[in-house]
């Protein structure tokens, strides 16, 4: 079958429009003998019947396994070069009380970026000493609470935060560990909105100002300087950007050693995952080995000790462990430029449960979930139900041409930055999140009902 001329160049007609690309789907996703999508022993139709759609589904064993793998791989490789690693799960990707417990049980620390994320981690029973607090505009209240509960580290994002954290630490009779976020100027190969080390943006401080600011940090007896922090972006494939960032940071790191201890170096996260069958990712063991080599080479070049490394993976742990289930509603064929047909498949969710395609053109995949089909593949665009032309869930995909209203559609790799960025646009309730494990499912986060939304509207009290 010839490809549709409306398809992007990377998308080819599949030999089997029912096949699940292993790199994109969770480890325990498969087709049953009847052709239905089953995740960790639970059928898609059963999940939809019990919880409704849209529905976020998390493969618990897969998420836990990825967390353990990344910790063990980095531990092994940094032991090889005579150092250790602190792995922080980036809670912004997706955080719930149960997920925080999974990460804690896997031996990971947790990175939080707000008072709300801190509250979730603490409610999960995570030791505050294993938490790190990020953010370019942490409130005085958030800082005070974090220091008060004994948070392990606070990342300073601007000079004004030095005094705020020092004051809070002094008030609580603590010496607070801090890192300093720097802007390395390394431009990661990623979308403009995902790059976080460009010169003209809100995060971090220039490397040229580090020595002066670290001197101010060290002048406070209530602060303990751990080291520099860098984050060059998200959804990054390869390690060239990290290598260049490490080279630049190590030059400053070595200078700082002349005037005091710098025990750690945080190179952030942003490791990419596969959203489509053509995305080529780094195996975790190779990523860990590359990071160890990068850090060892940089330290050797300058003749300084290899510091403790800190990293902050989130998407690479939870992204492919999650899927979203939708029910197909309307379908229509649209003739484009009088030459080719694009089939619009509309589902019962959209940009309220996955804003990423509308926000920065993120690509996703999709498959029929309630059945398989031998019908010829057709180029489809999976659209949401919101009042926006940009409300697209999957920009381009080949699905069996007999996709019909009432079918279930599954979109993989939605574990990261979908629920956490969800909204109530058009007054849709945010979907529930369920975990599946060994043939059973349970709710991680309850979905919102219309009654939930109305209860927040003060107009009900004014009748």
Secondary structure by P-SEA (a helix, b strand, c coil): ccccccccccccccccccccccccccccccccccbbbbcccccaaaaaaaccccbbbbaaaaaaaaaaaaaaaaaaaaaaacbbbbbbccccccccaaaaaaaaaabbbbbbccaaaaaaaaaaccccccbbbbcccccaaaaaaaaaacccbbbbccccaaaaaaaaaaaaccbbbbbbbbccccccccccccccccccccccccccaaaaaaaaaaacccccccbbbbbccccccccaaaaaaaaaaaaaaaaaaacccccccccccbbbbbcccccccccaaaaaaaaaaaaaaaaaaacccccbbbbbbccccccccbbbbbbbcbbbbbbccccbbbbbbbccccccccccccccbbbbbbccccccccccbbbbbbbcccccccccccccccccccccccbbbbbccccccccccccccccccbbbbbbbcccbbbbcbbbbcaaaaaaaccccccc
